[in-house]
Amino acid sequence: MNERKKYVFDMEYSTEWMREKNYLSDNGIPYVFAKKDSDGKIKWKYKKTAALFQSLADFYVEYEKEQSVVNQDGECTTKKCTQCTY
């Protein structure tokens, strides 16, 4: 018999990270539903759209820029750091 394996994939994008969820909400991307997993963590689910993925790309560009101003020792690497006071 020729049996085909069925692959199951999530039809929605999900996140557990509140910061990502808030960014998406602030940029007009509403979640479709939320659910708690067995550990009590909330997962927000989003319909996969071009607007969602563009917002995620923008979010991670900003996040990477933010992370790049702090070196491995937690020291600021630029005078333009918005997290430091001089």
Distance bins in CASP14 RR format, pairs under 12 A and 6 or more apart:
PFRMAT RR
TARGET T0000
AUTHOR 0000-0000-0000
RMODE 2
METHOD distances of the structure
MODEL  1
9 48 0 0 0 0 0 1 0 0 0 0 0
10 32 0 0 0 0 0 1 0 0 0 0 0
10 43 0 0 0 0 0 1 0 0 0 0 0
10 45 0 0 0 0 1 0 0 0 0 0 0
10 46 0 0 0 0 0 1 0 0 0 0 0
10 47 0 0 0 0 0 1 0 0 0 0 0
10 48 0 0 0 0 1 0 0 0 0 0 0
11 32 0 0 0 0 1 0 0 0 0 0 0
11 33 0 0 0 0 0 1 0 0 0 0 0
11 45 0 0 0 0 1 0 0 0 0 0 0
11 46 0 0 0 0 0 1 0 0 0 0 0
11 47 0 0 0 0 1 0 0 0 0 0 0
11 48 1 0 0 1 0 0 0 0 0 0 0
11 49 0 0 0 0 0 1 0 0 0 0 0
12 31 0 0 0 0 1 0 0 0 0 0 0
12 32 1 0 0 1 0 0 0 0 0 0 0
12 33 0 0 0 0 1 0 0 0 0 0 0
12 34 0 0 0 0 0 1 0 0 0 0 0
12 35 0 0 0 0 0 1 0 0 0 0 0
12 43 0 0 0 0 1 0 0 0 0 0 0
12 44 0 0 0 0 1 0 0 0 0 0 0
12 45 1 0 1 0 0 0 0 0 0 0 0
12 46 1 0 1 0 0 0 0 0 0 0 0
12 47 1 0 0 1 0 0 0 0 0 0 0
12 48 1 0 0 1 0 0 0 0 0 0 0
12 49 0 0 0 0 0 1 0 0 0 0 0
12 52 0 0 0 0 1 0 0 0 0 0 0
13 20 0 0 0 0 0 1 0 0 0 0 0
13 21 0 0 0 0 0 1 0 0 0 0 0
13 24 0 0 0 0 1 0 0 0 0 0 0
13 29 0 0 0 0 1 0 0 0 0 0 0
13 31 0 0 0 0 1 0 0 0 0 0 0
13 32 0 0 0 0 1 0 0 0 0 0 0
13 43 0 0 0 0 0 1 0 0 0 0 0
13 44 0 0 0 0 1 0 0 0 0 0 0
13 45 1 0 0 1 0 0 0 0 0 0 0
13 46 1 0 1 0 0 0 0 0 0 0 0
13 47 1 0 0 1 0 0 0 0 0 0 0
13 48 1 0 1 0 0 0 0 0 0 0 0
13 49 0 0 0 0 1 0 0 0 0 0 0
13 50 0 0 0 0 0 1 0 0 0 0 0
13 51 0 0 0 0 0 1 0 0 0 0 0
13 52 1 0 0 1 0 0 0 0 0 0 0
13 53 0 0 0 0 1 0 0 0 0 0 0
13 55 0 0 0 0 0 1 0 0 0 0 0
13 56 1 0 0 1 0 0 0 0 0 0 0
14 20 0 0 0 0 0 1 0 0 0 0 0
14 21 0 0 0 0 1 0 0 0 0 0 0
14 24 0 0 0 0 0 1 0 0 0 0 0
14 31 0 0 0 0 1 0 0 0 0 0 0
14 32 0 0 0 0 1 0 0 0 0 0 0
14 33 0 0 0 0 1 0 0 0 0 0 0
14 34 0 0 0 0 1 0 0 0 0 0 0
14 35 0 0 0 0 1 0 0 0 0 0 0
14 37 0 0 0 0 0 1 0 0 0 0 0
14 41 0 0 0 0 0 1 0 0 0 0 0
14 42 0 0 0 0 0 1 0 0 0 0 0
14 43 1 0 1 0 0 0 0 0 0 0 0
14 44 1 0 0 1 0 0 0 0 0 0 0
14 45 1 0 1 0 0 0 0 0 0 0 0
14 46 1 0 0 1 0 0 0 0 0 0 0
14 47 0 0 0 0 0 1 0 0 0 0 0
14 48 0 0 0 0 0 1 0 0 0 0 0
14 52 0 0 0 0 0 1 0 0 0 0 0
14 56 0 0 0 0 0 1 0 0 0 0 0
15 21 1 0 1 0 0 0 0 0 0 0 0
15 22 0 0 0 0 0 1 0 0 0 0 0
15 23 0 0 0 0 1 0 0 0 0 0 0
15 24 1 0 0 1 0 0 0 0 0 0 0
15 25 0 0 0 0 0 1 0 0 0 0 0
15 29 0 0 0 0 0 1 0 0 0 0 0
15 31 0 0 0 0 1 0 0 0 0 0 0
15 34 0 0 0 0 0 1 0 0 0 0 0
15 41 0 0 0 0 0 1 0 0 0 0 0
15 42 0 0 0 0 1 0 0 0 0 0 0
15 43 1 0 0 1 0 0 0 0 0 0 0
15 44 1 0 1 0 0 0 0 0 0 0 0
15 45 0 0 0 0 1 0 0 0 0 0 0
15 46 1 0 0 1 0 0 0 0 0 0 0
15 52 0 0 0 0 0 1 0 0 0 0 0
15 55 0 0 0 0 0 1 0 0 0 0 0
15 56 0 0 0 0 1 0 0 0 0 0 0
15 59 0 0 0 0 0 1 0 0 0 0 0
15 60 0 0 0 0 0 1 0 0 0 0 0
16 31 0 0 0 0 0 1 0 0 0 0 0
16 34 0 0 0 0 0 1 0 0 0 0 0
16 35 0 0 0 0 0 1 0 0 0 0 0
16 36 0 0 0 0 0 1 0 0 0 0 0
16 37 0 0 0 0 1 0 0 0 0 0 0
16 39 0 0 0 0 1 0 0 0 0 0 0
16 40 0 0 0 0 0 1 0 0 0 0 0
16 41 1 0 1 0 0 0 0 0 0 0 0
16 42 1 0 0 1 0 0 0 0 0 0 0
16 43 1 0 1 0 0 0 0 0 0 0 0
16 44 1 0 0 1 0 0 0 0 0 0 0
16 45 0 0 0 0 0 1 0 0 0 0 0
17 23 0 0 0 0 1 0 0 0 0 0 0
17 24 0 0 0 0 0 1 0 0 0 0 0
17 41 0 0 0 0 0 1 0 0 0 0 0
17 42 0 0 0 0 0 1 0 0 0 0 0
17 43 0 0 0 0 0 1 0 0 0 0 0
17 44 0 0 0 0 1 0 0 0 0 0 0
17 56 0 0 0 0 0 1 0 0 0 0 0
17 59 0 0 0 0 1 0 0 0 0 0 0
17 60 0 0 0 0 0 1 0 0 0 0 0
17 63 0 0 0 0 0 1 0 0 0 0 0
18 24 0 0 0 0 0 1 0 0 0 0 0
18 25 0 0 0 0 0 1 0 0 0 0 0
18 31 0 0 0 0 0 1 0 0 0 0 0
18 34 0 0 0 0 0 1 0 0 0 0 0
18 41 0 0 0 0 0 1 0 0 0 0 0
18 42 0 0 0 0 1 0 0 0 0 0 0
18 43 0 0 0 0 0 1 0 0 0 0 0
18 44 0 0 0 0 1 0 0 0 0 0 0
19 25 0 0 0 0 0 1 0 0 0 0 0
19 26 0 0 0 0 0 1 0 0 0 0 0
19 44 0 0 0 0 0 1 0 0 0 0 0
19 59 0 0 0 0 1 0 0 0 0 0 0
19 60 0 0 0 0 0 1 0 0 0 0 0
19 62 0 0 0 0 0 1 0 0 0 0 0
19 63 0 0 0 0 1 0 0 0 0 0 0
19 66 0 0 0 0 0 1 0 0 0 0 0
20 26 0 0 0 0 0 1 0 0 0 0 0
20 27 0 0 0 0 0 1 0 0 0 0 0
20 29 0 0 0 0 0 1 0 0 0 0 0
20 31 0 0 0 0 0 1 0 0 0 0 0
20 43 0 0 0 0 0 1 0 0 0 0 0
20 44 0 0 0 0 1 0 0 0 0 0 0
20 46 0 0 0 0 0 1 0 0 0 0 0
20 52 0 0 0 0 0 1 0 0 0 0 0
20 55 0 0 0 0 1 0 0 0 0 0 0
20 56 1 0 0 1 0 0 0 0 0 0 0
20 58 0 0 0 0 0 1 0 0 0 0 0
20 59 1 0 0 1 0 0 0 0 0 0 0
20 60 0 0 0 0 1 0 0 0 0 0 0
20 62 0 0 0 0 0 1 0 0 0 0 0
20 63 0 0 0 0 1 0 0 0 0 0 0
21 27 0 0 0 0 0 1 0 0 0 0 0
21 28 0 0 0 0 0 1 0 0 0 0 0
21 29 0 0 0 0 1 0 0 0 0 0 0
21 30 0 0 0 0 0 1 0 0 0 0 0
21 31 1 0 0 1 0 0 0 0 0 0 0
21 34 0 0 0 0 1 0 0 0 0 0 0
21 42 0 0 0 0 1 0 0 0 0 0 0
21 43 0 0 0 0 1 0 0 0 0 0 0
21 44 1 0 1 0 0 0 0 0 0 0 0
21 45 0 0 0 0 0 1 0 0 0 0 0
21 46 0 0 0 0 1 0 0 0 0 0 0
21 52 0 0 0 0 0 1 0 0 0 0 0
21 55 0 0 0 0 0 1 0 0 0 0 0
21 56 0 0 0 0 0 1 0 0 0 0 0
21 59 0 0 0 0 0 1 0 0 0 0 0
22 28 0 0 0 0 0 1 0 0 0 0 0
22 29 0 0 0 0 0 1 0 0 0 0 0
22 31 0 0 0 0 0 1 0 0 0 0 0
22 44 0 0 0 0 0 1 0 0 0 0 0
22 55 0 0 0 0 0 1 0 0 0 0 0
22 59 0 0 0 0 1 0 0 0 0 0 0
23 29 0 0 0 0 1 0 0 0 0 0 0
23 31 0 0 0 0 0 1 0 0 0 0 0
23 44 0 0 0 0 0 1 0 0 0 0 0
23 46 0 0 0 0 0 1 0 0 0 0 0
23 52 0 0 0 0 0 1 0 0 0 0 0
23 55 1 0 0 1 0 0 0 0 0 0 0
23 56 0 0 0 0 1 0 0 0 0 0 0
23 57 0 0 0 0 0 1 0 0 0 0 0
23 58 0 0 0 0 1 0 0 0 0 0 0
23 59 1 0 1 0 0 0 0 0 0 0 0
23 60 0 0 0 0 1 0 0 0 0 0 0
23 61 0 0 0 0 0 1 0 0 0 0 0
23 62 0 0 0 0 1 0 0 0 0 0 0
23 63 0 0 0 0 1 0 0 0 0 0 0
23 66 0 0 0 0 0 1 0 0 0 0 0
24 30 1 0 0 1 0 0 0 0 0 0 0
24 31 1 0 0 1 0 0 0 0 0 0 0
24 32 0 0 0 0 0 1 0 0 0 0 0
24 44 0 0 0 0 1 0 0 0 0 0 0
24 45 0 0 0 0 0 1 0 0 0 0 0
24 46 1 0 0 1 0 0 0 0 0 0 0
24 47 0 0 0 0 0 1 0 0 0 0 0
24 49 0 0 0 0 0 1 0 0 0 0 0
24 51 0 0 0 0 1 0 0 0 0 0 0
24 52 1 0 0 1 0 0 0 0 0 0 0
24 53 0 0 0 0 0 1 0 0 0 0 0
24 54 0 0 0 0 0 1 0 0 0 0 0
24 55 1 0 1 0 0 0 0 0 0 0 0
24 56 1 0 0 1 0 0 0 0 0 0 0
24 57 0 0 0 0 0 1 0 0 0 0 0
24 58 0 0 0 0 0 1 0 0 0 0 0
24 59 1 0 0 1 0 0 0 0 0 0 0
24 60 0 0 0 0 0 1 0 0 0 0 0
25 31 1 0 0 1 0 0 0 0 0 0 0
25 34 0 0 0 0 0 1 0 0 0 0 0
25 44 0 0 0 0 1 0 0 0 0 0 0
25 46 0 0 0 0 0 1 0 0 0 0 0
25 52 0 0 0 0 0 1 0 0 0 0 0
25 55 0 0 0 0 0 1 0 0 0 0 0
25 59 0 0 0 0 0 1 0 0 0 0 0
26 55 0 0 0 0 1 0 0 0 0 0 0
26 58 0 0 0 0 0 1 0 0 0 0 0
26 59 0 0 0 0 1 0 0 0 0 0 0
26 62 0 0 0 0 0 1 0 0 0 0 0
27 46 0 0 0 0 0 1 0 0 0 0 0
27 51 0 0 0 0 1 0 0 0 0 0 0
27 52 0 0 0 0 1 0 0 0 0 0 0
27 54 0 0 0 0 1 0 0 0 0 0 0
27 55 1 0 1 0 0 0 0 0 0 0 0
27 56 0 0 0 0 1 0 0 0 0 0 0
27 57 0 0 0 0 0 1 0 0 0 0 0
27 58 1 0 0 1 0 0 0 0 0 0 0
27 59 0 0 0 0 1 0 0 0 0 0 0
27 62 0 0 0 0 0 1 0 0 0 0 0
28 46 0 0 0 0 0 1 0 0 0 0 0
28 49 0 0 0 0 0 1 0 0 0 0 0
28 51 0 0 0 0 1 0 0 0 0 0 0
28 52 0 0 0 0 1 0 0 0 0 0 0
28 54 0 0 0 0 0 1 0 0 0 0 0
28 55 1 0 0 1 0 0 0 0 0 0 0
28 58 0 0 0 0 0 1 0 0 0 0 0
29 44 0 0 0 0 0 1 0 0 0 0 0
29 45 0 0 0 0 0 1 0 0 0 0 0
29 46 1 0 0 1 0 0 0 0 0 0 0
29 47 0 0 0 0 1 0 0 0 0 0 0
29 48 0 0 0 0 0 1 0 0 0 0 0
29 49 0 0 0 0 1 0 0 0 0 0 0
29 50 0 0 0 0 0 1 0 0 0 0 0
29 51 1 0 0 1 0 0 0 0 0 0 0
29 52 1 0 1 0 0 0 0 0 0 0 0
29 53 0 0 0 0 1 0 0 0 0 0 0
29 54 0 0 0 0 1 0 0 0 0 0 0
29 55 1 0 1 0 0 0 0 0 0 0 0
29 56 0 0 0 0 1 0 0 0 0 0 0
29 58 0 0 0 0 0 1 0 0 0 0 0
29 59 0 0 0 0 1 0 0 0 0 0 0
30 44 0 0 0 0 1 0 0 0 0 0 0
30 45 0 0 0 0 0 1 0 0 0 0 0
30 46 1 0 0 1 0 0 0 0 0 0 0
30 47 0 0 0 0 1 0 0 0 0 0 0
30 49 0 0 0 0 0 1 0 0 0 0 0
30 51 0 0 0 0 0 1 0 0 0 0 0
30 52 0 0 0 0 0 1 0 0 0 0 0
30 55 0 0 0 0 0 1 0 0 0 0 0
31 42 0 0 0 0 0 1 0 0 0 0 0
31 43 0 0 0 0 1 0 0 0 0 0 0
31 44 1 0 1 0 0 0 0 0 0 0 0
31 45 1 0 0 1 0 0 0 0 0 0 0
31 46 1 0 1 0 0 0 0 0 0 0 0
31 47 0 0 0 0 1 0 0 0 0 0 0
31 52 0 0 0 0 1 0 0 0 0 0 0
32 43 0 0 0 0 0 1 0 0 0 0 0
32 44 0 0 0 0 1 0 0 0 0 0 0
32 45 1 0 1 0 0 0 0 0 0 0 0
32 46 1 0 0 1 0 0 0 0 0 0 0
32 47 1 0 1 0 0 0 0 0 0 0 0
32 48 0 0 0 0 0 1 0 0 0 0 0
32 49 0 0 0 0 0 1 0 0 0 0 0
32 52 0 0 0 0 0 1 0 0 0 0 0
33 42 0 0 0 0 0 1 0 0 0 0 0
33 43 0 0 0 0 1 0 0 0 0 0 0
33 44 1 0 0 1 0 0 0 0 0 0 0
33 45 1 0 1 0 0 0 0 0 0 0 0
33 46 0 0 0 0 1 0 0 0 0 0 0
33 47 0 0 0 0 0 1 0 0 0 0 0
34 40 0 0 0 0 0 1 0 0 0 0 0
34 41 0 0 0 0 0 1 0 0 0 0 0
34 42 1 0 1 0 0 0 0 0 0 0 0
34 43 1 0 0 1 0 0 0 0 0 0 0
34 44 1 0 1 0 0 0 0 0 0 0 0
34 45 1 0 0 1 0 0 0 0 0 0 0
34 46 0 0 0 0 0 1 0 0 0 0 0
35 41 0 0 0 0 1 0 0 0 0 0 0
35 42 1 0 0 1 0 0 0 0 0 0 0
35 43 1 0 1 0 0 0 0 0 0 0 0
35 44 0 0 0 0 1 0 0 0 0 0 0
35 45 1 0 0 1 0 0 0 0 0 0 0
36 42 1 0 1 0 0 0 0 0 0 0 0
36 43 1 0 0 1 0 0 0 0 0 0 0
36 44 0 0 0 0 0 1 0 0 0 0 0
37 43 1 0 0 1 0 0 0 0 0 0 0
37 44 0 0 0 0 0 1 0 0 0 0 0
37 45 0 0 0 0 0 1 0 0 0 0 0
44 52 0 0 0 0 0 1 0 0 0 0 0
45 52 0 0 0 0 0 1 0 0 0 0 0
46 52 1 0 1 0 0 0 0 0 0 0 0
46 53 0 0 0 0 1 0 0 0 0 0 0
46 55 0 0 0 0 1 0 0 0 0 0 0
46 56 0 0 0 0 1 0 0 0 0 0 0
47 53 0 0 0 0 0 1 0 0 0 0 0
48 54 0 0 0 0 0 1 0 0 0 0 0
48 55 0 0 0 0 0 1 0 0 0 0 0
48 56 0 0 0 0 0 1 0 0 0 0 0
49 55 0 0 0 0 1 0 0 0 0 0 0
49 56 0 0 0 0 0 1 0 0 0 0 0
50 56 0 0 0 0 0 1 0 0 0 0 0
50 57 0 0 0 0 0 1 0 0 0 0 0
51 57 0 0 0 0 0 1 0 0 0 0 0
51 58 0 0 0 0 0 1 0 0 0 0 0
52 58 0 0 0 0 0 1 0 0 0 0 0
52 59 0 0 0 0 0 1 0 0 0 0 0
53 59 0 0 0 0 0 1 0 0 0 0 0
53 60 0 0 0 0 0 1 0 0 0 0 0
54 60 0 0 0 0 0 1 0 0 0 0 0
54 61 0 0 0 0 0 1 0 0 0 0 0
55 61 0 0 0 0 0 1 0 0 0 0 0
55 62 0 0 0 0 0 1 0 0 0 0 0
56 62 0 0 0 0 0 1 0 0 0 0 0
56 63 0 0 0 0 0 1 0 0 0 0 0
57 63 0 0 0 0 0 1 0 0 0 0 0
57 64 0 0 0 0 0 1 0 0 0 0 0
58 64 0 0 0 0 0 1 0 0 0 0 0
58 65 0 0 0 0 0 1 0 0 0 0 0
59 65 0 0 0 0 0 1 0 0 0 0 0
59 66 0 0 0 0 0 1 0 0 0 0 0
60 66 0 0 0 0 0 1 0 0 0 0 0
60 67 0 0 0 0 0 1 0 0 0 0 0
61 67 0 0 0 0 0 1 0 0 0 0 0
61 68 0 0 0 0 0 1 0 0 0 0 0
62 68 0 0 0 0 0 1 0 0 0 0 0
62 69 0 0 0 0 0 1 0 0 0 0 0
62 82 0 0 0 0 0 1 0 0 0 0 0
63 69 0 0 0 0 0 1 0 0 0 0 0
64 70 0 0 0 0 0 1 0 0 0 0 0
65 77 0 0 0 0 0 1 0 0 0 0 0
65 78 0 0 0 0 0 1 0 0 0 0 0
65 80 0 0 0 0 0 1 0 0 0 0 0
65 81 0 0 0 0 0 1 0 0 0 0 0
65 82 0 0 0 0 0 1 0 0 0 0 0
65 83 0 0 0 0 0 1 0 0 0 0 0
66 76 0 0 0 0 0 1 0 0 0 0 0
66 77 0 0 0 0 0 1 0 0 0 0 0
66 78 0 0 0 0 0 1 0 0 0 0 0
66 80 0 0 0 0 0 1 0 0 0 0 0
66 81 0 0 0 0 1 0 0 0 0 0 0
66 82 0 0 0 0 1 0 0 0 0 0 0
66 83 1 0 0 1 0 0 0 0 0 0 0
67 74 0 0 0 0 0 1 0 0 0 0 0
67 76 0 0 0 0 0 1 0 0 0 0 0
67 77 0 0 0 0 0 1 0 0 0 0 0
67 81 0 0 0 0 0 1 0 0 0 0 0
67 83 0 0 0 0 0 1 0 0 0 0 0
68 76 0 0 0 0 0 1 0 0 0 0 0
68 77 1 0 0 1 0 0 0 0 0 0 0
68 78 0 0 0 0 1 0 0 0 0 0 0
68 80 0 0 0 0 0 1 0 0 0 0 0
68 81 0 0 0 0 0 1 0 0 0 0 0
68 83 0 0 0 0 0 1 0 0 0 0 0
69 75 0 0 0 0 1 0 0 0 0 0 0
69 76 1 0 1 0 0 0 0 0 0 0 0
69 77 1 0 1 0 0 0 0 0 0 0 0
69 78 1 0 1 0 0 0 0 0 0 0 0
69 79 0 0 0 0 1 0 0 0 0 0 0
69 80 1 0 0 1 0 0 0 0 0 0 0
69 81 1 0 1 0 0 0 0 0 0 0 0
69 82 0 0 0 0 1 0 0 0 0 0 0
69 83 1 0 0 1 0 0 0 0 0 0 0
69 84 0 0 0 0 1 0 0 0 0 0 0
70 76 1 0 0 1 0 0 0 0 0 0 0
70 77 1 0 0 1 0 0 0 0 0 0 0
70 78 0 0 0 0 1 0 0 0 0 0 0
70 81 1 0 0 1 0 0 0 0 0 0 0
70 82 0 0 0 0 0 1 0 0 0 0 0
70 83 1 0 0 1 0 0 0 0 0 0 0
70 84 0 0 0 0 1 0 0 0 0 0 0
71 77 1 0 1 0 0 0 0 0 0 0 0
71 78 0 0 0 0 0 1 0 0 0 0 0
71 81 0 0 0 0 0 1 0 0 0 0 0
74 81 0 0 0 0 0 1 0 0 0 0 0
74 83 0 0 0 0 0 1 0 0 0 0 0
74 84 0 0 0 0 0 1 0 0 0 0 0
75 81 0 0 0 0 1 0 0 0 0 0 0
75 83 0 0 0 0 0 1 0 0 0 0 0
75 84 0 0 0 0 1 0 0 0 0 0 0
76 82 0 0 0 0 0 1 0 0 0 0 0
76 83 1 0 0 1 0 0 0 0 0 0 0
76 84 1 0 1 0 0 0 0 0 0 0 0
76 85 0 0 0 0 0 1 0 0 0 0 0
76 86 0 0 0 0 1 0 0 0 0 0 0
77 83 0 0 0 0 0 1 0 0 0 0 0
77 84 0 0 0 0 0 1 0 0 0 0 0
78 84 0 0 0 0 1 0 0 0 0 0 0
78 86 0 0 0 0 0 1 0 0 0 0 0
79 85 0 0 0 0 0 1 0 0 0 0 0
79 86 1 0 0 1 0 0 0 0 0 0 0
80 86 0 0 0 0 0 1 0 0 0 0 0
END
